């Protein structure tokens, strides 16, 4: 993957989207809420906050 940096970025992005989908589904199934935040806009690097 190091030869094709653009492809590697797209695969990484797809993996994050899949992870967010799984987290959202599990939270909804258990009756919880999920709020995804952008780590570049916040000082703490937070993927998801479960309420």
Residue pairs with C-beta under 8 A, 6 or more apart in sequence:
1 7
1 8
1 11
2 8
20 36
20 47
20 48
23 34
23 47
23 48
24 34
27 33
27 34
27 50
28 34
32 50
32 51
33 50
33 51
34 48
34 49
34 50
34 51
35 48
35 49
35 51
36 47
36 48
37 46
37 47
37 48
37 49
39 45
39 46
39 47
